[in-house]
Amino acid sequence: MELSERTSAILMVHKARKNGLPFWNKLRQSDSNQVVVAFEAFRQLNRVFIRPMTAISAMHDMHEDICTSAERKRAAMIILPFHKHQRLDGTLETTRNEFRWVNKRVLEHSPCSVGILVDRGFGGGTHVSASNVSSTVTVLFFGGHDDREALAYGARMAEHPGISLIIVHFIPSNDIMGQMVKVDITDESKRPVNSAKEIVEIVKEFSRCNLFVVGRMPVGPVAAALTEKAEYPELGPVGNLLTSNGFTTSASVLVVQQYNGSTTSQLSSSSSTKIVELPEDDSETG
């Protein structure tokens, strides 16, 4: 959350009742308040551990506060929202371009793996209990550290009985540029791929899934076919393909960068952050 001059900016209400319904502030509710209340409601209804915190930062050093908080909490992954959101007509519209700069800086300095989420409404607008989730996650695997990290997180998601995981593995061969292997619980098939255009056509076959998980910087001769200049380098070549105007899908996209120990640098110790760590509060008075 960006630091503002108003004192009310740091007065946050993050409570949820035992039944998952929020305590609505009778004063104005900010989007940030509602997001944290949603996390709290999800925690209580689905019995998962969530530790909400609010860090209020100036935009120019927000990346420092994100990375410092992640290091302090020994986070395995930072997930950041893409700086664009989906319009009703399906196109992506810039929310605030400054957040793109924040994302780039976090990618450079993060003490752990990073995911950038292009949200097209993953999970829908209504609450579904964890036991009733039914979603399809597709991992596009070309090779390299980032792709392996994406595959690992896809496999973790598939541990949930309501998640169906499809792995699309592009493998180089001697006589063709690559071949595609589709793997799920019931089916496995292989088809030759001779050009970047054919890669795009194959990926389009999976556009009806709920979530794509891809590595930011794929490696290998098949991935090299997608090395056209990217509009959004922070998403990598595959992420750019999945968010381009020419690719029609309602699936959200999670672009993963694996932590390799060399992306961090000395961060400034003079931070403008004010961090509010929220105590447990199950009382129903507000």
C-alpha positions in Angstrom: 0.0 0.0 0.0 1.4 3.4 -0.9 2.2 5.9 1.8 0.0 9.0 1.8 -0.1 12.2 3.7 -3.4 11.4 5.3 -3.1 10.0 8.9 -6.2 7.7 8.2 -4.0 5.8 5.7 -2.4 3.8 8.5 -5.6 3.2 10.4 -6.5 -0.2 9.1 -9.3 -2.5 10.2 -8.6 -6.2 9.4 -11.1 -8.3 11.2 -13.4 -11.2 10.3 -16.1 -12.9 12.3 -15.9 -16.6 13.1 -18.4 -17.2 10.4 -16.1 -15.5 7.9 -18.2 -12.4 7.5 -16.2 -9.1 7.9 -16.6 -6.4 10.4 -17.4 -3.5 8.1 -16.0 -0.2 9.1 -18.8 2.3 9.3 -16.4 4.8 7.8 -15.1 4.5 4.3 -13.7 1.1 3.4 -10.6 1.1 1.2 -9.8 -1.6 -1.3 -6.8 -2.6 0.9 -9.0 -3.1 3.9 -11.3 -5.3 1.9 -8.5 -7.4 0.5 -7.1 -8.2 4.0 -10.6 -9.0 5.3 -11.0 -11.4 2.4 -7.8 -13.2 3.4 -9.0 -13.3 7.0 -12.3 -14.8 6.0 -10.6 -17.4 3.8 -8.4 -18.3 6.7 -11.2 -18.9 9.1 -13.5 -20.7 6.7 -10.9 -23.0 5.2 -8.6 -23.6 8.2 -5.4 -22.4 6.5 -2.7 -20.3 8.2 -2.6 -16.6 7.1 -0.7 -13.9 8.8 -1.9 -10.6 7.5 0.4 -7.6 7.7 0.1 -4.1 6.3 3.2 -2.3 5.1 2.6 1.3 4.1 5.5 2.6 2.0 6.5 5.4 -0.3 6.5 4.2 -3.9 10.2 4.8 -4.5 11.3 2.3 -1.8 8.3 -0.1 -1.7 10.4 -2.9 -3.2 12.8 -2.6 -0.3 10.0 -3.0 2.2 8.6 -6.0 0.3 12.0 -7.8 0.1 12.9 -6.9 3.7 9.6 -8.3 5.0 10.0 -11.5 3.0 13.5 -12.0 4.3 12.4 -11.3 7.9 9.5 -13.9 7.6 11.7 -16.4 5.6 9.2 -16.5 2.8 9.6 -19.1 0.1 7.9 -16.9 -2.5 6.7 -13.4 -3.1 3.6 -13.1 -5.3 3.0 -9.7 -6.9 0.1 -8.4 -8.9 0.7 -7.5 -12.5 0.3 -3.7 -13.1 -2.6 -4.3 -15.4 -6.1 -5.7 -14.8 -8.6 -7.2 -17.2 -11.4 -5.0 -18.5 -14.9 -6.3 -19.3 -14.0 -6.7 -23.0 -11.1 -9.0 -22.1 -8.2 -6.6 -22.8 -5.7 -5.6 -20.1 -5.7 -2.0 -18.8 -3.0 -0.4 -16.8 -3.9 0.1 -13.1 -0.9 2.1 -12.1 2.3 2.1 -14.1 4.4 2.7 -11.0 3.7 -0.8 -9.8 5.5 -2.1 -12.8 8.6 -0.4 -11.6 8.1 -2.0 -8.1 7.7 -5.4 -9.6 10.9 -5.1 -11.6 12.9 -4.0 -8.6 11.5 -6.9 -6.5 12.6 -9.3 -9.2 16.1 -7.8 -9.0 16.5 -7.8 -5.2 14.2 -10.5 -3.9 15.6 -12.9 -1.2 13.3 -15.7 -2.5 11.4 -16.9 -5.5 9.0 -14.4 -7.1 5.7 -14.9 -8.9 3.9 -12.2 -10.9 0.2 -12.9 -11.1 -1.9 -11.7 -14.1 -5.3 -12.0 -12.5 -8.2 -12.6 -14.9 -10.6 -13.5 -12.1 -9.0 -16.8 -10.9 -11.4 -18.4 -8.4 -14.4 -16.3 -9.5 -16.2 -13.6 -7.7 -18.0 -15.8 -5.2 -16.6 -17.8 -2.3 -16.2 -21.5 -2.8 -15.0 -23.6 0.2 -11.6 -25.3 -0.3 -13.3 -28.7 -0.3 -15.4 -27.8 -3.3 -12.7 -26.2 -5.5 -12.6 -27.5 -9.1 -9.9 -25.9 -11.2 -7.5 -26.8 -14.0 -3.9 -25.6 -13.8 -1.6 -25.9 -16.8 2.2 -25.7 -16.5 4.1 -24.9 -19.7 7.5 -26.4 -19.4 10.5 -25.7 -21.7 13.4 -26.1 -19.3 15.6 -24.1 -17.0 15.5 -23.1 -13.3 12.4 -20.9 -13.6 10.4 -23.6 -15.4 11.4 -26.2 -12.8 10.2 -23.8 -10.0 7.0 -23.3 -11.9 6.6 -27.1 -12.2 7.2 -27.5 -8.5 4.5 -25.1 -7.6 2.1 -26.6 -10.0 2.7 -30.0 -8.4 2.1 -28.5 -5.0 -1.2 -27.1 -6.2 -2.2 -30.5 -7.6 -1.9 -32.0 -4.1 -5.4 -30.5 -3.6 -8.0 -33.1 -4.8 -10.0 -30.3 -6.6 -7.0 -29.3 -8.7 -6.4 -31.0 -12.1 -2.8 -30.4 -13.3 -1.8 -30.6 -17.0 1.9 -30.4 -17.9 2.8 -29.3 -21.4 6.4 -30.3 -21.9 8.3 -29.1 -25.0 11.2 -31.4 -25.7 13.9 -30.8 -28.4 14.7 -33.7 -30.7 17.2 -34.2 -33.6 14.9 -34.1 -36.6 12.3 -31.5 -35.4 12.6 -28.4 -33.3 10.6 -29.9 -30.5 7.7 -32.0 -29.6 4.9 -31.5 -27.1 4.0 -33.9 -24.4 0.6 -33.5 -22.6 0.5 -35.3 -19.3 -2.5 -35.5 -17.0 -4.1 -38.3 -14.9 -5.8 -40.0 -17.9 -4.0 -39.1 -21.1 -0.6 -38.7 -22.7 0.1 -37.6 -26.3 3.0 -36.3 -28.4 2.9 -34.0 -31.4 5.7 -32.5 -33.4 6.4 -28.8 -33.2 8.4 -27.2 -36.1 7.9 -23.4 -35.5 6.9 -20.8 -33.0 3.5 -20.5 -34.7 2.8 -24.2 -34.0 3.9 -23.7 -30.3 1.3 -20.9 -30.1 -1.4 -23.1 -31.6 -0.7 -25.9 -29.2 -0.8 -23.5 -26.2 -4.1 -22.2 -27.4 -5.6 -25.7 -27.0 -5.2 -25.2 -23.2 -6.7 -21.7 -23.1 -9.8 -22.9 -21.3 -7.9 -23.8 -18.1 -8.2 -21.7 -15.0 -4.5 -20.9 -14.4 -1.3 -21.1 -16.4 1.9 -21.4 -14.4 5.1 -20.6 -16.4 8.7 -19.8 -15.8 9.9 -16.3 -16.4 13.1 -17.2 -18.4 12.7 -20.6 -20.1 15.8 -22.3 -21.5 16.3 -24.5 -24.5 16.0 -24.6 -28.3 12.2 -24.7 -28.2 12.0 -21.7 -25.9 14.5 -19.9 -28.2 11.8 -19.7 -30.8 9.8 -17.4 -28.6 12.6 -14.8 -28.2 10.9 -12.0 -30.0 11.2 -8.6 -28.2 8.9 -8.8 -25.2 6.5 -5.9 -24.3 6.8 -6.9 -20.7 10.3 -8.3 -19.9 9.2 -9.0 -16.3 6.8 -11.7 -17.7 9.3 -13.4 -20.0 8.5 -14.7 -23.5 5.8 -17.2 -22.4 4.1 -14.8 -20.1 4.1 -12.2 -22.9 2.5 -14.7 -25.2 -0.3 -15.5 -22.7 -1.1 -11.8 -22.1 -0.8 -10.6 -25.7 -3.9 -9.2 -27.5 -3.6 -12.0 -30.0 -4.0 -14.8 -27.4 -7.6 -15.2 -26.2 -8.1 -16.8 -22.8 -9.8 -16.2 -19.5 -7.1 -18.0 -17.6 -5.0 -16.2 -15.1 -1.2 -16.4 -15.4 1.4 -16.9 -12.7 4.9 -16.2 -13.9 7.6 -17.6 -11.7 11.2 -16.6 -11.2 13.3 -19.0 -9.1 15.6 -17.6 -6.4 19.2 -18.2 -7.4 21.1 -16.4 -4.7 22.5 -13.8 -7.0 19.5 -11.5 -7.5 19.8 -9.7 -4.2 21.9 -6.6 -3.4 22.3 -4.4 -0.4 19.1 -2.7 0.4 18.8 0.6 2.1 18.3 0.4 5.9 16.4 3.7 5.9 12.9 2.6 5.0 9.7 4.7 5.2 7.6 1.7 6.0 5.2 1.5 8.8 4.3 -2.1 9.5 1.2 -3.1 11.4 1.2 -6.7 12.4 -2.3 -7.8 13.1 -3.1 -9.7 16.4 -5.5 -12.6 16.5 -9.0 -11.2 17.4 -12.0 -13.5 17.3 -14.2 -11.1 19.3 -17.4 -10.0 17.7 -17.4 -6.4 18.8 -16.3 -3.7 16.3 
